[in-house]
Amino acid sequence: MTILASRKNVYYLPVGLTLLQKDLIEILLSLHARSFLQQYEPDSALQLSEIKKEHPLALPALSSKQLIYMLSTNIRAIANHPCLLVEHYMPRQLLLMEPGGRLIGPSDKFRKLAHLLDNFIRRDRSRFPKPLQIGIISHSVKELDLIEGYLLGKPAKLKRLSGTSLFDERHLYGDPETEGSSPPNSTGHTKDEYDYGKRSNGSKKDRKEVDDWFFFATTKHMSHAPGLFDPYDIDVLISFDPMIDENLPSVANMQKGNKSVPMVKLLVKDSPDHYMLCQGKLNDEDAYLKDSLIHFIKNRQDIDTNEDPYWMRQFVETLLDGSEPLNTLPEVQLSNGNIDKTLLDCLTTHAALSPLEHVSFELAPYNGDLDIKTYQAKLMDLIVKRLTACQKEFQIREKEVLQNRLRETMRQTQFDETKVEVGVMFKNLKDSESTVADSAKRLASVKGDYEKARDRLVILEERKRRLESLISSQSISEDLRTMTDNLTNLKTELIELTAKNTKQSALNDELRLRYQTKSTEAANQSLTLKQLQETHELLKKELSGPAITLRTTVASEQEKFLQRQLEQHSQQAKFLQNYIKMMQKQYSLNGTSASNSSSSSNSRTRRGRSTAPVYT
């Protein structure tokens, strides 16, 4: 089921609950379980244990209806921020000293607001150079204190429209150079006209980064002051109160001209407010409140807080562009998975309570009447018990962590000692490896020397054997003569082979020179051929290009034109020749005078024809 919006440009950002908020809600439900069942399911209330008669109440007992309204109020306070559960829980001055991260951490709603505002502040200034004016609406002044405490120190200007500011930064809305300027009274003395309050010109660039404005107001203030935002040009409206009416006069007055001001509402998913927005207003307010609380009680454990707001940057950019960012927003629909659960089981089973492994902590429905004083005391007692149990759990787990850390430290120490031993052994191994390598090299060298000595020994033994055979031989002179002849033949053969080798070497040098010459000529011819081929390709491209084609076309047209002129002149020449022949015949028939005149005419004709061009 989706939310029914009364106008466009209203967007809902779903937020969840942290473990602290869920624990506080479970404590509230344990206090209100009996009264809630008595109001809406009396038969289920009878299954609870009997009411214990404790000491009498000092104040009138609260009715079931009052307790239900208190439950609804406290659930909203917890969903906004745990510090708002008890009024004036945190001193205002503490907000100036407390780091903003610790205030934002306990609430997913504040974390989403921080992401949203940071994306507005850190937007792309080249795309969106215009300073932004953002209005922030909350339920109460106390909630505004928390928001302002977080934004103090951010590169933006803050202005409180509701309540008192935590720290007056003395920002002036508008042009600070023109506001409050008045001519000084003359004192007759030389005055230093330098304004020590102004920044240097070098910081103008930095000053552009802090031109954004944030205006803070409450829902009640907006309802009673239609012109609350009239002096300002609001660009975006962010509301912590999802139930604020989008058609309030103060909201409608922001739509100046055709300007559309988007409204972003932070909404706890499956909260009573979420249910009311989806269902629309009903005539029966009690039934309206009852159904919203029952839906929240049944689906409270499914509220997720681990969502990563990766879509926030794109959402902010689409808002600043003026387009519809619906595709970038996560779905905001009511859960319907726990409809079959009974209300008694949902109120007596606290599944959303964060489990404790070493400390037992149980929440049972409170059996007894409550007045306002007892209610506050019981609520504080349960919160303190829960915090004490969490602290004990933390101490036990911290002790386990310290023991595990000690064991891990000892284990790491053993690892370090083992590493040292391994390093020493490795160093010794490397030293022994170098010794072994040197020994191997020596062994190889000795083996080589041994092989050479053995070969030489074999040769020497062979010579010794031959010498012994020669000594023991009876025909030494004959053997010597034979060997001398063999030596002479071998020398002669060596001389012939040397001469032949010299000729072959000279021939080889000549062939090498010829080869080098041919190779050089071939390389030059190859280079020339390559250049000719490139020239041929270039001429071919030019020939097939539009310029040559156009010139050829023009030349052919000119040739045709000149051919036609030649034909015309040829025809004219033929005509003149025929005309001259005719005139000659005519003058020859008229006598001598005619002949004289004809001769003179012919002479003139010849003179005229002598200068005329001859056409073939």
C-alpha positions as CSV (number, residue, x, y, z in Angstrom):
1,M,0.0,0.0,0.0
2,T,1.5,3.4,-1.1
3,I,1.3,6.8,0.6
4,L,-1.5,9.1,-0.5
5,A,0.0,12.5,-1.2
6,S,-2.2,15.6,-1.5
7,R,0.1,17.4,-4.0
8,K,3.1,16.8,-6.2
9,N,6.8,17.2,-5.3
10,V,6.3,15.4,-1.9
11,Y,8.8,12.6,-1.4
12,Y,9.2,10.2,1.5
13,L,12.6,8.8,2.6
14,P,12.2,5.6,4.6
15,V,14.3,5.4,7.8
16,G,14.7,2.6,10.3
17,L,15.4,2.0,13.9
18,T,18.7,1.3,15.7
19,L,19.2,-1.3,18.4
20,L,18.8,1.3,21.1
21,Q,15.5,2.6,19.7
22,K,14.2,-1.0,19.4
23,D,15.2,-1.8,23.0
24,L,13.4,1.4,24.2
25,I,10.3,0.5,22.2
26,E,10.2,-3.0,23.7
27,I,10.5,-1.5,27.2
28,L,7.5,0.8,26.4
29,L,5.4,-2.1,25.1
30,S,6.1,-4.2,28.2
31,L,4.7,-1.3,30.3
32,H,1.7,-0.8,28.0
33,A,0.9,-4.4,27.2
34,R,-1.9,-4.9,29.8
35,S,-3.5,-1.5,29.2
36,F,-3.4,-2.0,25.4
37,L,-5.0,-5.4,25.6
38,Q,-7.6,-4.2,28.1
39,Q,-8.6,-1.5,25.7
40,Y,-8.8,-3.5,22.5
41,E,-8.7,-7.2,23.4
42,P,-10.1,-7.7,26.9
43,D,-10.2,-11.5,26.5
44,S,-6.5,-11.6,25.7
45,A,-5.8,-9.4,28.8
46,L,-7.3,-12.1,31.0
47,Q,-4.6,-14.5,30.0
48,L,-2.0,-12.3,31.7
49,S,-1.1,-12.9,35.3
50,E,-3.3,-11.2,37.9
51,I,-2.6,-7.6,38.9
52,K,-0.3,-7.3,41.9
53,K,-1.4,-5.0,44.6
54,E,1.5,-2.9,45.4
55,H,1.7,0.3,47.6
56,P,-1.1,2.7,46.9
57,L,-0.7,5.3,44.1
58,A,0.0,8.8,45.2
59,L,-1.7,10.2,42.1
60,P,-4.8,9.2,40.2
61,A,-4.3,6.1,38.1
62,L,-3.9,6.6,34.3
63,S,-6.7,5.2,32.2
64,S,-6.1,2.7,29.4
65,K,-6.9,5.4,26.8
66,Q,-4.4,7.8,28.4
67,L,-1.7,5.1,28.4
68,I,-2.4,4.4,24.7
69,Y,-1.9,8.1,23.8
70,M,1.3,8.2,25.9
71,L,2.5,5.1,24.1
72,S,1.9,6.7,20.7
73,T,3.6,9.9,21.8
74,N,6.6,8.0,23.2
75,I,7.0,5.8,20.1
76,R,7.2,8.9,18.0
77,A,9.7,10.5,20.4
78,I,11.9,7.3,20.2
79,A,11.6,7.1,16.4
80,N,12.8,10.7,16.2
81,H,15.7,10.5,18.7
82,P,16.3,8.6,22.0
83,C,17.1,11.9,23.7
84,L,13.5,13.1,23.1
85,L,12.0,10.3,25.1
86,V,12.2,12.4,28.3
87,E,11.7,16.1,28.0
88,H,14.8,18.2,28.8
89,Y,16.9,15.1,29.0
90,M,19.9,16.8,27.6
91,P,21.0,20.4,28.5
92,R,21.2,22.8,25.6
93,Q,24.8,23.8,26.3
94,L,25.8,20.1,26.1
95,L,24.8,20.2,22.5
96,L,27.6,22.7,21.8
97,M,30.2,20.4,23.5
98,E,28.9,17.0,22.3
99,P,30.4,15.9,19.0
100,G,27.8,15.8,16.2
101,G,28.6,12.3,15.3
102,R,27.6,10.9,18.7
103,L,24.3,12.8,18.6
104,I,23.5,11.5,15.1
105,G,24.6,8.0,15.7
106,P,21.7,6.8,17.9
107,S,19.1,7.6,15.2
108,D,18.8,6.3,11.7
109,K,16.6,9.3,10.9
110,F,19.3,11.7,11.9
111,R,21.9,9.8,9.9
112,K,19.7,10.0,6.8
113,L,19.2,13.7,7.4
114,A,23.0,14.1,7.7
115,H,23.6,12.3,4.4
116,L,20.9,14.4,2.7
117,L,22.3,17.7,4.0
118,D,25.9,16.8,3.2
119,N,24.9,16.0,-0.4
120,F,23.2,19.4,-0.6
121,I,26.3,21.2,0.8
122,R,28.8,19.2,-1.2
123,R,26.9,19.4,-4.5
124,D,28.6,20.0,-7.8
125,R,29.0,23.8,-7.7
126,S,29.8,23.9,-11.4
127,R,26.3,22.4,-12.2
128,F,24.4,24.1,-9.3
129,P,26.2,27.4,-8.5
130,K,23.1,29.0,-7.1
131,P,23.1,29.3,-3.2
132,L,20.4,27.1,-1.7
133,Q,17.9,28.0,1.0
134,I,16.6,24.9,2.8
135,G,13.9,24.8,5.4
136,I,14.0,22.1,8.1
137,I,10.7,21.4,9.9
138,S,10.6,19.3,13.2
139,H,8.1,18.2,15.8
140,S,9.5,20.3,18.6
141,V,12.0,22.9,19.6
142,K,14.0,20.2,21.4
143,E,14.4,18.3,18.1
144,L,15.5,21.6,16.4
145,D,18.2,21.8,19.1
146,L,19.6,18.4,18.1
147,I,19.6,19.3,14.4
148,E,21.2,22.7,15.0
149,G,23.8,21.1,17.2
150,Y,24.8,18.8,14.4
151,L,24.9,21.6,11.7
152,L,27.0,24.0,13.8
153,G,30.4,24.3,12.1
154,K,29.1,23.2,8.7
155,P,29.8,25.4,5.7
156,A,26.3,27.0,5.8
157,K,24.5,29.8,7.5
158,L,21.8,28.9,10.2
159,K,18.8,30.8,11.2
160,R,16.2,29.8,13.9
161,L,12.7,30.8,13.2
162,S,11.3,28.7,16.1
163,G,12.9,28.8,19.6
164,T,16.2,30.2,20.6
165,S,19.4,29.5,18.7
166,L,22.1,27.5,20.4
167,F,24.8,29.8,19.1
168,D,24.1,33.1,17.4
169,E,26.4,33.3,14.4
170,R,25.1,36.8,13.6
171,H,24.5,36.0,9.9
172,L,22.5,38.7,8.1
173,Y,20.0,37.5,5.5
174,G,20.6,39.4,2.2
175,D,23.5,41.6,1.2
176,P,25.7,42.1,4.3
177,E,27.5,45.1,2.6
178,T,24.3,47.2,2.3
179,E,22.5,46.3,5.5
180,G,23.0,48.5,8.6
181,S,25.3,51.0,6.8
182,S,24.8,54.6,8.1
183,P,27.0,57.7,7.6
184,P,29.3,58.2,10.6
185,N,29.3,61.4,12.6
186,S,32.3,63.6,11.9
187,T,34.7,64.1,14.8
188,G,37.2,66.3,13.1
189,H,39.9,63.7,13.4
190,T,41.5,61.6,10.7
191,K,39.6,58.3,10.5
192,D,40.9,54.9,9.5
193,E,38.5,53.9,6.8
194,Y,39.7,50.3,6.6
195,D,37.0,47.9,7.7
196,Y,38.6,45.3,9.9
197,G,35.4,43.2,9.9
198,K,35.6,42.5,6.2
199,R,37.6,39.6,4.9
200,S,40.3,40.0,2.4
201,N,39.6,39.7,-1.4
202,G,41.4,36.5,-1.5
203,S,38.7,34.8,0.6
204,K,35.8,35.7,-1.8
205,K,36.1,32.3,-3.4
206,D,35.8,30.6,0.0
207,R,32.9,32.8,0.9
208,K,30.9,31.4,-2.0
209,E,31.0,28.0,-0.4
210,V,29.0,29.3,2.7
211,D,26.2,31.1,0.9
212,D,23.7,28.3,1.6
213,W,21.1,29.0,4.3
214,F,19.2,26.6,6.6
215,F,16.1,27.8,8.3
216,F,14.6,25.9,11.3
217,A,11.0,25.9,12.4
218,T,8.5,23.6,14.1
219,T,5.2,22.2,12.7
220,K,3.2,24.2,15.2
221,H,4.9,27.4,14.4
222,M,4.2,26.9,10.7
223,S,0.6,26.1,11.3
224,H,0.0,29.4,13.3
225,A,2.2,31.6,11.1
226,P,1.2,31.5,7.4
227,G,3.9,34.1,6.5
228,L,6.7,32.5,8.4
229,F,8.9,31.8,5.3
230,D,7.7,34.8,3.2
231,P,10.9,36.8,3.6
232,Y,12.9,33.9,2.3
233,D,13.3,32.1,-1.1
234,I,13.0,28.5,0.0
235,D,14.3,25.9,-2.5
236,V,13.8,22.6,-0.6
237,L,11.7,21.8,2.5
238,I,12.8,18.9,4.7
239,S,10.3,17.8,7.3
240,F,10.9,15.5,10.3
241,D,7.2,15.4,10.8
242,P,5.7,13.2,8.1
243,M,2.2,14.2,9.2
244,I,2.6,17.9,8.3
245,D,-0.1,19.2,5.9
246,E,1.4,19.9,2.5
247,N,-1.3,22.4,1.9
248,L,-0.6,24.7,4.8
249,P,-0.7,28.4,3.9
250,S,3.0,28.8,5.0
251,V,3.9,26.0,2.5
252,A,1.7,27.3,-0.2
253,N,3.2,30.8,0.1
254,M,6.6,29.3,-0.8
255,Q,5.3,28.5,-4.3
256,K,6.1,32.0,-5.7
257,G,5.1,32.4,-9.3
258,N,5.7,29.1,-11.1
259,K,8.3,28.0,-8.6
260,S,7.9,24.5,-7.3
261,V,9.3,23.7,-3.8
262,P,9.9,20.0,-3.3
263,M,9.1,18.7,0.2
264,V,11.1,15.7,1.6
265,K,9.6,13.9,4.6
266,L,11.6,11.5,6.7
267,L,9.4,8.6,7.7
268,V,10.0,5.6,9.9
269,K,8.9,2.6,7.9
270,D,5.8,0.7,9.3
271,S,5.5,3.3,12.1
272,P,2.0,4.6,13.1
273,D,2.6,7.7,11.0
274,H,3.4,5.5,8.0
275,Y,0.2,3.6,8.5
276,M,-1.9,6.7,8.8
277,L,-0.4,8.3,5.7
278,C,-1.2,5.1,3.7
279,Q,-4.7,4.7,5.0
280,G,-5.8,8.3,4.8
281,K,-7.8,10.1,7.5
282,L,-10.7,8.2,9.1
283,N,-13.7,9.6,10.9
284,D,-13.0,7.6,14.0
285,E,-9.8,8.9,15.6
286,D,-9.6,6.1,18.2
287,A,-9.9,3.4,15.6
288,Y,-7.4,5.3,13.4
289,L,-4.9,5.3,16.3
290,K,-5.6,1.7,17.3
291,D,-5.0,0.3,13.8
292,S,-1.8,2.3,13.4
293,L,-0.4,1.0,16.7
294,I,-1.5,-2.6,16.0
295,H,0.3,-2.5,12.6
296,F,3.4,-1.1,14.2
297,I,3.4,-3.7,17.1
298,K,3.1,-6.5,14.6
299,N,5.7,-5.4,12.1
300,R,8.2,-3.6,14.4
301,Q,10.8,-6.3,14.2
302,D,11.0,-6.1,10.4
303,I,12.1,-2.5,10.4
304,D,15.5,-2.6,8.8
305,T,18.3,-0.1,9.5
306,N,21.2,-1.5,7.5
307,E,20.2,0.2,4.2
308,D,23.1,2.0,2.5
309,P,22.0,5.4,1.2
310,Y,23.8,5.1,-2.1
311,W,20.9,6.7,-3.9
312,M,21.1,9.9,-1.9
313,R,23.4,11.8,-4.2
314,Q,21.4,11.0,-7.3
315,F,18.2,11.9,-5.4
316,V,19.6,15.4,-4.5
317,E,20.8,16.0,-8.0
318,T,17.4,15.2,-9.5
319,L,15.8,17.5,-6.9
320,L,18.1,20.4,-7.9
321,D,17.5,19.6,-11.6
322,G,13.8,19.9,-11.1
323,S,13.0,16.5,-12.4
324,E,11.1,13.6,-10.8
325,P,13.4,11.5,-8.6
326,L,10.9,8.7,-8.0
327,N,13.0,6.1,-9.7
328,T,15.9,6.8,-7.4
329,L,14.0,6.5,-4.1
330,P,13.6,3.2,-2.3
331,E,10.0,1.8,-1.9
332,V,7.9,3.1,1.0
333,Q,5.2,0.4,1.4
334,L,3.6,-1.1,4.4
335,S,4.7,-4.6,5.4
336,N,2.0,-7.3,5.6
337,G,4.0,-10.4,6.6
338,N,2.8,-10.6,10.2
339,I,-0.9,-10.2,9.8
340,D,-1.7,-13.7,11.2
341,K,0.1,-13.1,14.5
342,T,-2.1,-12.4,17.5
343,L,-1.8,-9.2,19.4
344,L,-1.1,-11.1,22.7
345,D,1.9,-12.9,21.1
346,C,3.3,-9.6,19.7
347,L,3.1,-7.8,23.0
348,T,4.5,-10.6,25.1
349,T,7.2,-11.8,22.7
350,H,10.0,-9.2,22.4
351,A,11.8,-10.5,19.3
352,A,13.1,-7.1,18.4
353,L,15.0,-6.9,21.7
354,S,18.7,-7.2,21.0
355,P,19.8,-10.6,22.5
356,L,22.3,-10.8,25.3
357,E,24.4,-14.0,25.4
358,H,25.8,-13.8,29.0
359,V,23.3,-11.8,30.9
360,S,19.7,-12.7,31.4
361,F,17.2,-9.9,30.8
362,E,13.5,-10.5,30.3
363,L,10.6,-8.2,29.8
364,A,7.3,-9.2,31.2
365,P,4.1,-7.2,31.0
366,Y,3.7,-4.9,33.9
367,N,0.9,-6.0,36.2
368,G,-0.4,-3.1,38.1
369,D,-2.0,0.3,37.9
370,L,0.1,3.3,36.9
371,D,-0.1,6.9,37.7
372,I,2.2,9.4,36.0
373,K,4.8,9.3,38.7
374,T,4.8,5.5,38.9
375,Y,4.9,5.3,35.1
376,Q,8.0,7.5,34.9
377,A,9.7,5.6,37.7
378,K,9.0,2.2,36.1
379,L,10.1,3.4,32.7
380,M,13.3,4.8,34.2
381,D,13.8,1.6,36.2
382,L,13.5,-0.7,33.2
383,I,15.7,1.6,31.1
384,V,18.4,1.5,33.8
385,K,18.1,-2.3,34.2
386,R,18.4,-2.7,30.4
387,L,21.4,-0.4,30.4
388,T,23.0,-2.2,33.3
389,A,22.4,-5.6,31.6
390,C,24.0,-4.2,28.4
391,Q,26.9,-2.8,30.4
392,K,27.5,-6.2,32.1
393,E,27.2,-7.9,28.7
394,F,29.7,-5.4,27.4
395,Q,32.1,-6.0,30.3
396,I,31.9,-9.8,29.8
397,R,32.4,-9.5,26.1
398,E,35.2,-7.0,26.6
399,K,36.8,-9.5,29.0
400,E,36.5,-12.2,26.3
401,V,37.9,-9.9,23.8
402,L,40.8,-9.0,26.0
403,Q,41.5,-12.7,26.7
404,N,41.3,-13.5,23.0
405,R,43.5,-10.5,22.3
406,L,46.0,-11.8,24.9
407,R,45.9,-15.2,23.3
408,E,46.3,-13.8,19.9
409,T,49.2,-11.6,21.1
410,M,50.9,-14.7,22.5
411,R,50.2,-16.6,19.3
412,Q,51.6,-13.7,17.2
413,T,54.7,-13.6,19.5
414,Q,55.2,-17.3,18.8
415,F,54.7,-16.6,15.1
416,D,57.4,-13.9,15.4
417,E,59.8,-16.2,17.2
418,T,59.1,-18.9,14.6
419,K,59.7,-16.4,11.8
420,V,63.1,-15.4,13.4
421,E,64.1,-19.1,13.6
422,V,63.0,-19.7,10.1
423,G,65.0,-16.6,9.0
424,V,68.2,-17.9,10.7
425,M,67.7,-21.4,9.2
426,F,67.1,-19.8,5.8
427,K,70.2,-17.7,6.1
428,N,72.3,-20.8,7.0
429,L,70.7,-22.6,4.1
430,K,71.7,-19.9,1.7
431,D,75.2,-19.9,3.1
432,S,75.5,-23.6,2.7
433,E,74.0,-23.3,-0.8
434,S,76.7,-20.9,-1.8
435,T,79.4,-23.3,-0.4
436,V,77.8,-26.2,-2.3
437,A,77.7,-24.1,-5.4
438,D,81.4,-23.2,-5.1
439,S,82.2,-26.9,-4.5
440,A,80.2,-27.9,-7.5
441,K,82.1,-25.3,-9.6
442,R,85.5,-26.6,-8.3
443,L,84.4,-30.2,-9.0
444,A,83.4,-29.3,-12.6
445,S,86.8,-27.6,-13.1
446,V,88.7,-30.6,-11.6
447,K,86.7,-33.0,-13.8
448,G,87.6,-30.9,-16.9
449,D,91.3,-30.9,-15.9
450,Y,91.1,-34.6,-15.3
451,E,89.6,-35.3,-18.7
452,K,92.3,-33.2,-20.4
453,A,95.1,-34.9,-18.4
454,R,93.6,-38.3,-19.2
455,D,93.5,-37.5,-23.0
456,R,97.0,-36.2,-22.8
457,L,98.1,-39.3,-20.9
458,V,96.6,-41.5,-23.7
459,I,98.5,-39.6,-26.3
460,L,101.7,-39.8,-24.4
461,E,101.2,-43.5,-23.8
462,E,100.6,-44.0,-27.5
463,R,103.8,-42.1,-28.3
464,K,105.7,-44.1,-25.7
465,R,104.5,-47.3,-27.2
466,R,105.6,-46.2,-30.7
467,L,109.0,-45.0,-29.5
468,E,109.4,-48.3,-27.7
469,S,108.4,-50.2,-30.8
470,L,110.9,-48.1,-32.8
471,I,113.7,-48.7,-30.3
472,S,113.1,-52.4,-30.3
473,S,112.8,-52.5,-34.1
474,Q,115.9,-53.8,-36.1
475,S,115.3,-51.7,-39.2
476,I,115.4,-48.2,-37.8
477,S,117.2,-46.6,-40.7
478,E,114.7,-48.0,-43.2
479,D,111.7,-46.8,-41.1
480,L,113.3,-43.4,-40.8
481,R,113.8,-43.2,-44.6
482,T,110.1,-44.2,-45.1
483,M,108.9,-41.6,-42.7
484,T,111.1,-38.9,-44.2
485,D,109.6,-39.7,-47.6
486,N,106.1,-39.5,-46.2
487,L,107.0,-36.2,-44.6
488,T,108.3,-34.8,-47.9
489,N,105.2,-35.9,-49.7
490,L,103.0,-34.4,-47.0
491,K,104.9,-31.1,-47.2
492,T,104.5,-31.0,-51.0
493,E,100.8,-31.7,-50.7
494,L,100.5,-29.0,-48.0
495,I,102.1,-26.4,-50.3
496,E,99.7,-27.3,-53.1
497,L,96.7,-27.1,-50.8
498,T,97.9,-23.8,-49.5
499,A,98.2,-22.3,-53.0
500,K,94.8,-23.7,-53.9
501,N,93.3,-22.2,-50.8
502,T,94.9,-18.8,-51.6
503,K,93.2,-18.9,-55.1
504,Q,89.9,-19.9,-53.6
505,S,90.2,-17.1,-51.1
506,A,90.9,-14.5,-53.8
507,L,88.0,-15.8,-55.9
508,N,85.8,-15.7,-52.8
509,D,86.7,-12.1,-52.1
510,E,86.0,-11.2,-55.8
511,L,82.6,-12.9,-55.7
512,R,81.8,-11.2,-52.3
513,L,82.7,-7.8,-53.8
514,R,80.5,-8.5,-56.9
515,Y,77.7,-9.6,-54.6
516,Q,77.9,-6.4,-52.6
517,T,77.9,-4.3,-55.8
518,K,74.9,-6.2,-57.1
519,S,73.1,-5.9,-53.8
520,T,73.7,-2.2,-53.7
521,E,72.4,-1.8,-57.3
522,A,69.4,-3.9,-56.4
523,A,68.6,-1.9,-53.3
524,N,68.8,1.4,-55.3
525,Q,66.6,0.0,-58.1
526,S,64.2,-1.3,-55.4
527,L,64.1,2.2,-53.9
528,T,63.6,3.8,-57.3
529,L,60.9,1.3,-58.1
530,K,59.1,2.0,-54.9
531,Q,59.3,5.8,-55.6
532,L,57.9,5.2,-59.1
533,Q,55.1,3.0,-57.8
534,E,54.2,5.7,-55.2
535,T,54.3,8.3,-58.0
536,H,52.2,6.1,-60.2
537,E,49.7,5.5,-57.4
538,L,49.6,9.3,-56.7
539,L,49.0,10.1,-60.4
540,K,46.4,7.4,-60.6
541,K,44.6,8.9,-57.7
542,E,44.9,12.4,-59.2
543,L,43.7,11.0,-62.6
544,S,40.7,9.4,-61.0
545,G,40.1,12.4,-58.7
546,P,37.4,15.0,-59.2
547,A,39.9,17.8,-60.3
548,I,41.2,15.8,-63.3
549,T,37.7,14.6,-64.2
550,L,36.4,18.2,-64.1
551,R,39.4,19.5,-66.2
552,T,38.8,16.7,-68.7
553,T,35.1,17.5,-69.0
554,V,35.9,21.2,-69.4
555,A,38.5,20.4,-72.1
556,S,36.1,18.1,-74.0
557,E,33.4,20.8,-73.9
558,Q,35.9,23.4,-75.1
559,E,37.0,21.1,-77.9
560,K,33.4,20.6,-79.0
561,F,32.8,24.4,-78.9
562,L,35.9,25.0,-81.0
563,Q,34.9,22.3,-83.4
564,R,31.5,24.0,-83.9
565,Q,33.3,27.4,-84.5
566,L,35.6,25.7,-87.0
567,E,32.6,24.3,-88.9
568,Q,30.9,27.7,-88.9
569,H,34.0,29.4,-90.2
570,S,34.4,26.7,-92.9
571,Q,30.8,27.2,-94.0
572,Q,31.4,31.0,-94.0
573,A,34.6,30.6,-96.1
574,K,32.8,28.4,-98.6
575,F,30.0,30.9,-98.8
576,L,32.5,33.7,-99.5
577,Q,34.3,31.7,-102.2
578,N,31.0,30.9,-103.9
579,Y,30.1,34.6,-103.7
580,I,33.4,35.7,-105.2
581,K,33.1,33.3,-108.1
582,M,29.6,34.5,-108.7
583,M,30.7,38.1,-108.7
584,Q,33.6,37.3,-111.0
585,K,31.3,35.7,-113.5
586,Q,28.9,38.7,-113.3
587,Y,31.7,41.3,-113.9
588,S,33.2,39.2,-116.8
589,L,29.9,39.5,-118.7
590,N,29.7,43.4,-118.5
591,G,32.8,44.2,-120.7
592,T,36.1,45.8,-120.2
593,S,35.1,48.3,-117.6
594,A,33.5,45.5,-115.8
595,S,36.7,43.5,-116.3
596,N,38.8,46.4,-115.0
597,S,36.6,46.8,-112.1
598,S,36.6,43.1,-111.7
599,S,40.4,43.0,-111.8
600,S,40.5,45.7,-109.2
601,S,37.9,43.9,-107.3
602,N,39.8,40.7,-107.7
603,S,43.0,42.5,-106.5
604,R,41.2,43.7,-103.5
605,T,39.7,40.3,-103.0
606,R,43.1,38.8,-103.3
607,R,44.5,41.3,-100.9
608,G,41.6,40.6,-98.5
609,R,42.0,36.9,-98.9
610,S,45.8,37.1,-98.5
611,T,45.3,38.2,-94.9
612,A,42.5,35.9,-94.1
613,P,43.2,32.6,-92.4
614,V,43.1,29.5,-94.5
615,Y,40.8,26.7,-93.2
616,T,41.1,23.2,-94.2
